[in-house]
């Protein structure tokens, strides 16, 4: 449970505050409703490149990080396919510094060609470090392209290729900023040792004068229902074969999401999960296996990925997974197994909420999707699930004509 | 109401680090528990620390024993155990380091009565089953094969081995053949005759009151477990002081080089820690550091570069680490040495020094955010026998460090002749 208060500025900026006297710190989190899904197909990786530029100085602040460091704080950000999120954590008495800096970069950036060029290089090194310099680093490039034929989830946040990052222009940087970085396209969430009314006053003082901007309504191409199995084989110099099976599923806030999320946990989260127990321990078909959801806001994917044991061909490995999938479609999942998920989720959430950064982020995320109140009721949606719901979701999701299968072959 | 956007708001730039000392309880067996209580959350974290150190454990034994603890006991197989822990919303993780090994339990207060007997069972009555050992060996060899394609892994490993020597407990690294050589009977012998006999300590944080402590004490009272004994300082031999060395690890097909530069450098006491920490933050310990400004923000050589410590019970490694494009690896290495030399020649400005102190001071407060992180930070200090107020003193000393002291740290501590360098990548 995150106790919070809400206040909305005239320019549309929504402000949420979770007061917490147990900490000496405060986190100021600003979430912008823009991610890699808002990019053009020939300008991918731009939302993330832009995130880097947000640290390169704003209208009145030459160096973004210095005043934070002077105030004993730290800041960071991440970009996903759906959103871009920035946060500053600092001693609570210095909270106003965070308001100064975040509001200044929402007001306007200090654009320069030179800074853009440096950050292009940095992002290309990040591209190399995370995606090219590691075995299996490009799996998601292949898998997204296989699974998404219409929706911009077909590329990862880092972008399709380094060329797109290299080709970014200053004009486009400006255009992107004015299109998406508006107060009415953002959520400001604060968690820490603060009083809500003081935070609201700071929000008025620093963000109140930023004009609302016209933000175009998001109109993304949606995937058509998949009607036939898709397959891809990739060969790479990696030590072991890896199998991926991906199935389309509803987006985070949509009907049916929570049941599929639970199903992937039953299948492949932890050592008491079905795939782990049956296919690693009992049958020794796999050396490693897991299952999870993307958790995207638009319709996403449920994934099963595993490393077949030495000498086990992809085809056998796949068929053994299908047998486990058949079980959850045909037989009801016992009550204890469902209760187990609910209990694990309760503990995970409790540990998450021991941290102010997590609380601020969670409030901002839910406010952006629907309303922050839902952060406190999301568990109810999981707790309401019964065996019949899970069976129905399994039948809907795990079918052969909706499977996307990637064989990542070691050569 | 237009705010002053040029000057910005006023700030406070010294922070006083406040945290409670642990409550130390001695159980009926003499076992020590260090308790960091909190009533605000429902969460409970219990870490059982054993001597799985590299001084006591033959190569890989501790690592296998700890990974197998949850894989079967006299009465229950792995699946049953994991199912039970999961059913009671409990996560178990193991942490095997060069100086100790521990099993950590994360749960909610309400599940403790059901979960603690299981915790005792896996700690004391595991059978380390043969078939589970087989699965684990396969899985570990796979991970090792994959890691050997990663430049960062290869550089870390080679660096530690280069600094201590491959025979040293801190420098020893396992190969696939070492994994294959592990035998169940040897593990059982080590587990029962050495590990359990060398005792345990508990680090408990969260919503734990008298009732919860009594549950634990009752469960462990009749087990014969003794208070934890860790290796004595005499077990550790410092590597011979010599000139820095260099090595290169070939990782085929990589597009970046992983660079590690540093040395073995013991640190003692809050005063020395404060001086070296301020110097280190300034060089490479935060986003605005000299190394980040140079390698990332000026040259775009890298996504990130950091300097800092790897902490052992008897010493430290100080090092700079970065992953850079392979075409600029040589230039990046030169720039790292240039920045160190510059610090040896010129004292930092008052403004930069103050920024570093503020950052470090505020960051310490942030790291102590909740009782679980407090327990995690205090554990190694308590096990080293440091006074519980080490961090309070360290935090207070930060603000007294002078620009000359920073320069002196750079001169003595980072004498470039004494630094070793490893890089891993494709030639």
Interface residues (C-beta under 8 A of the other chain):
Chain A: X22 X23 X24 X25 X59 X60 X61 X63 X65 X66 X67 X69 X70 X71 X72 X73 X74 X75 X89 X90 X91 X93 X94 X96 X97 X99 X100 X101 X104 X107 X117 X118 X119 X120 X121 X122 X123 X124 X125 X126 X128 X129 X132 X133 X134 X135 X136 X204 X205 X206 X208 X209 X237 X238 X239 X240 X270 X271 X272 X277 X280 X281 X284 X287 X288 X307 X309 X310 X336 X339 X340 X343 X344 X345 X346 X347 X348 X350 X351 X353 X354 X355 X356
Chain B: X1 X2 X3 X5 X6 X8 X9 X11 X12 X13 X15 X18 X38 X40 X41 X42 X43 X70 X78 X79 X82 X83 X85 X86 X87 X88 X89 X90 X91 X106 X107 X108 X111 X132 X135 X138 X139 X142 X145 X146 X148 X149 X150 X151 X252 X253 X254 X255 X256 X286 X287 X288 X296 X297 X298 X299 X300 X301 X302 X303 X323 X324 X325 X354 X355 X356 X358 X359 X361 X362 X363 X365 X366 X369 X370 X372
